[in-house]
Amino acid sequence: MAILRTVLDRAGVGTLGVLDSEIDVPILTGAQRQGDVIVLSRPQRAPATTPIPPSGVQVVKAEASSNTHTLHSWDGACSFDADPTGGDTGLTLGTLTVPEGASAYLVHTEEHGANGIGPGTYELRRQREFAGEWRRVAD
């Protein structure tokens, strides 16, 4: 487990004024949400094979705001295979694999801080909501 300030500093985001930078970021292996992104455990899925670079990888790019979600793996052990259509036309963003003894962090450059992700294989997806019709969650 790391503290939020350490995770954000390593991700190059810095400490956010609206969040307590001294809180622990727990490492979880179940479903997690961060703004418009959801992380779902998928143990039956084939493991990801593309190593996450030290600088991280964007899973949701900023559009009109600074709504960027990035994955980080400072030990170099985690992998993420992006879905080539997920960020634009679909809901599936990609597959994340975190090996035993490692952890990954999903970092949001605005108000959400960071989520710690423990060992396993996961599907990262855009969330959606029903408001008379299905639409992506706005973050």
Secondary structure, DSSP 8 states (H G I E B T S, - for coil): -EEHHHHHHHTT----TTS-TTSEE-EE-S-EEETTEEEEE-TTS----SB--TT-EEEE--SSSS--EEEE-TTS--EEEE-TTTTTTSSEEEEEEE-TT--EEEEESSTT-EEEE-SEEEEEEE-EEESSSEEE---
